[in-house]
Amino acid sequence: MQPKMPIKKDKLDDSLDVARIFKLIFLSVMSLTVLSLAVNVYLLFSFPTPSEEAKRLIETCSTTWKLGFGAILGLIGGKTF
């Protein structure tokens, strides 16, 4: 019997793995950003005069979608390099 040769991965396989991971991360960031923006808009229209707790929640959602948008731009910009 001959010893088994280790299976070599192609560079194509590595790039496919990176593309899958990138898509997973991108879709995760995108979905959290859209969810945060939707909750923010809902809270803004639901509470014309918000309480302190609602103000903090609105501010948190506002910050979250802005950070998510920046992350999306960073992911797209990093993908081009």
For each residue, the residues with C-beta under 8 A, 3 or more apart:
1:
2:
3:
4:
5:
6:
7:
8:
9: 13 14
10: 13 14
11: 14 15
12: 15 16
13: 9 10 16 17
14: 9 10 11 17 18
15: 11 12 18 19
16: 12 13 19 20
17: 13 14 20 21
18: 14 15 21 22
19: 15 16 22 23
20: 16 17 23 24
21: 17 18 24 25
22: 18 19 25 26 75 79
23: 19 20 26 27
24: 20 21 27 28
25: 21 22 28 29 75
26: 22 23 29 30 72 75
27: 23 24 30 31
28: 24 25 31 32
29: 25 26 32 33 68 71 72 75
30: 26 27 33 34 68 72
31: 27 28 34 35
32: 28 29 35 36 64 68
33: 29 30 36 37 64 65 68 69 71 72
34: 30 31 37 38 65
35: 31 32 38 39
36: 32 33 39 40 61 64 65 68
37: 33 34 40 41 61 65
38: 34 35 41 42
39: 35 36 42 43 61
40: 36 37 43 44 58 61 62 64 65
41: 37 38 44 45
42: 38 39 45 46
43: 39 40 46 47 50 54 57 58 61
44: 40 41 47 58
45: 41 42
46: 42 43
47: 43 44 50 51 54 58
48:
49:
50: 43 47 54 55 58
51: 47 54 55
52: 55 56
53: 56 57
54: 43 47 50 51 57 58
55: 50 51 52 58 59
56: 52 53 59 60
57: 43 53 54 60 61
58: 40 43 44 47 50 54 55 61 62
59: 55 56 62 63
60: 56 57 63 64
61: 36 37 39 40 43 57 58 64 65
62: 40 58 59 65 66
63: 59 60 66 67
64: 32 33 36 40 60 61 67 68
65: 33 34 36 37 40 61 62 68 69
66: 62 63 69 70
67: 63 64 70 71
68: 29 30 32 33 36 64 65 71 72
69: 33 65 66 72 73
70: 66 67 73 74
71: 29 33 67 68 74 75
72: 26 29 30 33 68 69 75 76
73: 69 70 76 77
74: 70 71 77 78
75: 22 25 26 29 71 72 78 79
76: 72 73 79 80
77: 73 74 80 81
78: 74 75 81
79: 22 75 76
80: 76 77
81: 77 78
